[in-house]
């Protein structure tokens, strides 16, 4: 049980994000601290080197000034007393230094030590510094160890007295103080690192508690949403953040799901309604047919009625199957170069007798010549035929239906304008839905099933086009199909 709780805790997103950003913060802190300590140590060495350089220059000047005094004897006799006197005087001057104690010696080029300061540390003979051997080079700094103590720093330089003979001076000091400061800084950095670690984890978990609390609440509410309470929505946080964007996205998804559920439920109800009437009618005809003796003529008449109703039922099923294929994007599109001008003229010739039977003014208005575009001829012909048939069907006698085909910059429009019964403004947004029928259109012999305009819309969309409807200024409506060239 404990291991499961531990596993669940570390698999929480806020815990993993906190640990992730904590690791990044610690790495950045380690890089900054390492750079700071490196620069600190480098500056310490530069500071010590500057001390050694200044003291060695002071000693060489003192030797030079002392050797400039007139003495009898040889050159070496002139320089040696000056070196001894200057060395002793300089040693007395630096004897009481508490910070960075100095040790030095003066050697000739043959390696003979002419003068060496006392190298005993704090007057303890066992703590005596062994100065390093002479290095090759005229002017150099280097570090060395002495009896497992802190590293010492040495500055070695060649000097020339009276322009006659060269000598070598080694100036040495301890780096213990700077090393102790460096170690304290390193220790403090490690302590701060631990503090940063715990503070980062604590404040990270605390800061992520509120948004992840909102997300857990979202998770709880989302689990409760079903088809029965699809209208329920997640509470939107006041703060403008990613959590709010996520909440609004989920609510938008729920809106689309609710719309889909509503459409499915409405679709199921409409299908049941549209299929029930012809099936009940066929059943009634068959019951009447079997209720008594009938002549052959009566049997033939009833069979014809049943066949007619079954044909209508077949059309509904075929239309539903076609729409389902469009939903699944499984409609094969046989795109060919189609001359829309010729197709429009052919359809006008085909529907002209039907229009004349109703005494309609059926004409072609504007028709661009040789308007050719890639399209599926069967589907486009079905789209245009549905619109023309609806216009003729719902236009009263002595009315007019006008067809037009206009070219634009990168598209063209097919229009069907009629002076029919029209469509109310509030019902125009719904006419392309499945089984939707305007009340006036659902009466009389012109009653359909409400799938034609849905099929027209799907065909237009399959050709990357659009279909819309608008009211005419005087009477009737105009259907507009816009397709790309």
Secondary structure, 3 states (H helix, E strand, C coil): CHHHHHHHHHCCHHHHHHHHHHHHHHHHHHHHHHHHHHHHHHHHHHHHHHHHHHHHHHHHHHHHHHHCCCCCCCHHHHHHHHHHHHHHHHHHHHCCCCCCCEEEEEEECCCCEEEECCCEECCEEEEECCCCCCCCCCEEEEEECCCCCCCEEEEEEEEEECCCEEEEEEEEEECHHHHHHHHHHHHHHHHHHHHHHHHHHHHHHHHHHHHHHHHHHHHHHHHHCCCCCCCCCCCCCCCCCHHHHHHHHHHHHHHHHHHHHHHHHHHHHHHHHHHHHHHHHHHHHHHHHHCCCCCHHHHHHHHHHHHHHHHHHHHHHHHHHHHHHHHCCCCCCCEEEEEHHHHHHHHHHHHHHHHHHCCCEEEEEEECCCCEEEEEHHHHHHHHHHHHHHHHHCCCCCCEEEEEEEECCCEEEEEEEECCCCCCHHHHHHCCCCCCCCHHHHCHHHCCCCCHHHHHHHHHHHCCCEEEEEECCCCCEEEEEEEEC
